[in-house]
Amino acid sequence: MKFTQSLALAFGFAGLAQAHMEMIYPPPFKSKANPFAGSDVDYSMTAPLSGDGSNFPCKGYQSLFGTDAGQATASFAAGGTYNMTITGGANHGGGSCQASLSFDKGSTWKVIHSYIGNCPAAGTSSFDFTIPSDTPSGEAIFAWSWFNQIGNREMYMNCAAVDITGSSAKRASALSSKPDMFVANVGNSCTTLEGFDLSFPDPGDEVDNDSSNTHAAEGSGCATGSGSGGDSGSGDSSSAAPAVTTTAAATSQPAVTTAPANDASSVPGGVFITVSSAPADSAPTTVVNTIVAPTTVANTIVAPTTVANTLVTVTKSTAISEPSATAPVATPSSGTGDGSSGDGSAHTAGTACSTEGEWNCVGGTQFQRCASGTWSVLMAVADGTKCSGSTVSSFAISSARRRRSFRSYRPRV
C-alpha cells in the first residue's frame, strides 16, 4: 500500500478528527451505516468508551435493542462463517480484538472469535468468524471490541443487533463453553501494555494469531471467566490459552437483512472503559498545539509512541470535523466522477470496485477508498483541509486555509 507524503501527514492531522476505527458491518446502533438510525446518528463512533465506564457496553446504545432504531442489521445462521468489517483513519498500530455475542441485552458477553495482532489493519479490513452451532435462534447483540497497541490505554466497542437462525439450542445454555469478553483499561485494576499486542487470558478456541509481539494485561482485575457459567457470566478463572491458528481475513460481506423489532426494555450498565473525559461535541481550544508531525511514516500510518501520547489529550475530538446529525452528507450513487478536483460522485459503501487502492474524493470534504474489492464508507477530511485526486499517486489532502481581512487602524491625533 503506497501513500504520498502529503497524505501521510494529512492522516496524522486528520487523526484528531477522524481518529481511531469503527465497525461498519454489521452496521452498529446509531452508525451512519445503519439504515434504521434515521437522524439519530453518532458521528463519533470511532471514539473509545468512556474512561469512567459510564457507557459500557456499546457506548450505552444496547438500550436501543428491540426498538425500531435497534432492529437487526444482519442475519447469521448457526454454524455459518461470516465477517465483520472495520474502517477508519488511525489504527494505532493495530492491536487485538474480539467478536462476541450477548443474549441478555448486553449484561453478559461470550467470545466467539479472538484476533491477536494486526486488528484492525489500517484503512478498511474484514475479519472472519463462525457462529457456533449451539447459538440459539433469535435476536442477539454482536460486538466488536478492540485494545489498541500504540497510544493511550483504551478500549473500543461497537455493537449491532443481529438475527440468528437455524438452531434449536436453548438460550439458557447458549455458548456455555465460550469465554467471557475480555475487559481492561477501565478502572478495573487491569491494564494493557503499550507497544504490545494484547494476549488474551482466555481467547477461546477460535483464534487468529498474527503477532510475535504479545504481552498479557497486568493487574489483579485481569482474570477472566472460562464461560462455563453460560448466560450467568460466571465460571472458573483461567489463564491458559488454547493453541491458535493463523488464517487470512475474508473480504466479502453478506447481504444485510432486517428482522422485526421486539418490545423495548431497559438495560443496566456494567463495567468500565478508557480515557476521554471531554464531551464528544466539545471543541478543544488547544488542538493545534497538540499536533506533532510523525518523523517516520509506516504503511499503517501510525504515529510514533510519543506522538500518540500527545494526541490522546484530544481523543474525543473525533466528532469535531465530522458532520453533525443535520449536516449535509454526500449521497452515495453509482457515479464515476474522477475526483481530480474534489467533485467525484460517492460510491455506495460495500459495492464492488475494480482498482485496488483507488481513492474517491467527493466535494473536497469527504473521501473513500477501494479496499479488498469494495468501496469503503465516506469519511470526512479534517477541519481546515480538503481532498483532491483519485488515483493512489494523485490523491492528496491539503490545507484549506481561509483568508482573513483586516481593517486598517489609524490612531486619532
WOHURA-V337900 format. One record per helix or strand of 2 or more residues. SS is the DSSP state (2 for helix, 1 for strand). FROM is the first residue (numbers start at 1). LEN is the number of residues. If there is no record, write none. Layout:
# WOHURA-V337900
ss=SS from=FROM len=LEN
ss=SS from=FROM len=LEN
This chain:
# WOHURA-V337900
ss=2 from=5 len=14
ss=1 from=21 len=5
ss=2 from=58 len=7
ss=2 from=68 len=3
ss=1 from=75 len=3
ss=1 from=81 len=8
ss=1 from=95 len=8
ss=1 from=110 len=7
ss=1 from=125 len=6
ss=1 from=138 len=11
ss=1 from=156 len=10
ss=2 from=171 len=3
ss=1 from=197 len=2
ss=1 from=207 len=3
ss=1 from=214 len=2
ss=2 from=230 len=3
ss=2 from=288 len=3
ss=2 from=305 len=15
ss=1 from=333 len=2
ss=1 from=359 len=4
ss=1 from=366 len=6
ss=1 from=374 len=2
ss=1 from=379 len=2
ss=1 from=385 len=4
ss=1 from=396 len=4
